[in-house]
């Protein structure tokens, strides 16, 4: 009998304790943090300032994001201008076109459109038939995944090559400050 009374009293204490004490607050449901589109791209890593010719070429060969416009200036645009300044720019952009990811090939098209129109026409036809998708970011607007053919039209309609060239000084200054 004594054992029964202890069990009843202990049970009552546990029930009373549980009903009066709400316990620690329940944390809000966890939200998964989504990565900013393009954040892991090769072009987003730190590079020395001024940007070397070798780094510029690697950026355009390895980038998987087609970015242009300010807000903020884009590393690919800086690389584009570094290569465009070289006396062998046509050969360098042909190399980017041959070895690069789709985004790099699109940058090559932008450059070759002013450097070698015949090579640019051939590249534009090839890229215009390609339905492979690439992430496109215009200034601070993520346009999203677009086909190569859609980006070729965008490049031609908005004259992106000359536009990126006009951003040369601003882009170089931005990355110089960022490095310093």
Buried (B, 14 or more C-beta within 10 A) or exposed (E): EEEEEEEEEEEEEEEEEEEEEEEEEEEEEEEEEEEEBBEEBBBBEEBEBBBEBEBBBBBBBBBBBBBBBEEEBBBBBBBBBBBBEBEEBBEBBBBBBEBBBBBBBBBBBBBBBBBBEEBBEEBBEBBBEBEEBBBBBBEEEBBEEBBBBBBBEBBBEEBBBEBBBEBBEEBBEBBEEEEE
